[in-house]
């Protein structure tokens, strides 16, 4: 028994080292040279990470304001954009890494998580060496590399390993199993904090897939109720972020997510036909070759898994079904959903589903191989499997060559924090037509010169600003802060209502003659307080559910008869 436990521990540590080694190898050039292919979104994440870190250093556990946006006027980026990736970058910065190295290090974490999830959740019941080989293949497949290198979609890649765990829990639809609501809730909350759009896509494809795997009826009602309870509890756990973000969209410019030809969802279907003739491609590599690869692999795993009756093949078949549902939602067959449902259009590009589908299909493939499928495949199936694996290896190699040949030095903060920047969707709705003229006129210095008064900024932090203003007459001064309603103003310590200048949308301080101290501080919105209360109550409910489940499990173990055979039943066929 001791020797068996020791061997298992050695295998676990060996697998961890191998996954870490492959992750390091995939990112070695970028980490050693601090160079990556240029992407505009990479600059966005660098700027957000820098501002997030500044707020964390000031003691803000959940930063809300991006103070450097719009040349210092600021915007509520972190009120709406998920924070988990920036906690990673901030953690690496606090450990002493520079901004460039911290970005690369944080971008590596999803590959590491992916390998551990595949090895320890999906392939845990198989022999260590083949299971590790399967996990390494999934890590090396082009999904995460493409998203990180070609799209700089770092928060999205962080969400994907968590999405896989959620899918695994959601597909517990067997006769004697059902989804475990506490696990579902925790996973969904983490996905929401990693990438909110991934949570929306995840709920859509797993919800529809469950209708296929366990059609609603008397025998499956309890399973669906547990899944629904897990989803509701998960959204409640993340309500401190999700509720303010989704309920206060009217305070910013959400059309920035979907407006313009670049965000035309009709151009972004996987394997388009009619929509291509009318609207063309948006990104051929995703909508063409990558989508075709995902579809063929899904069908291959579904066909192969139907030939065996093992627990492993049953799991692979479930993953293939979820992947095919994701493919369906990525295709023109889902056109009516996007046309009729505004939340679906928030996904921006239907082909986003392709990446989850390809990951699920790859995991299904390695489960099948570990389950002994190679022995039952005929020559054409073996040839197709080799081609599918080789095609992905070639794509990953091409991405690696792209890092080496097409990379540029990741800029330093002195470079990327200069100039006017900020995403158009996060500009507060209170903005007026003349805010650009205020910037061009010199901001506060120009304002005070125009009014012939004396002004000085005595403190400027991420979520608080203080100014001293002296005037010989009553005056209205436009301060360099867009008047998002979560800010509060005091004049000489006395609260004043936050008033927005109609022409610019800036905070307007109306002062009497004399010397005054004007302070602005983030005070929050009622939606933030409501979200925190919901999350706090959800945490209590989650803990109570965990405790009750453990008590039931202990009671069941005491009531169970002693087994006749002490040998444990294997969870999966070893292949």
Beta strands, then each sheet from edge to edge (+ up, - down):
strand 1: 35-37
strand 2: 407-409
strand 3: 454-460
strand 4: 464-471
strand 5: 475-482
strand 6: 487-491
strand 7: 494-496
strand 8: 506-511
strand 9: 514-522
sheet 1: 1+ 2-
sheet 2: 3+ 4- 9+ 6- 7+
sheet 3: 5+ 8-
end
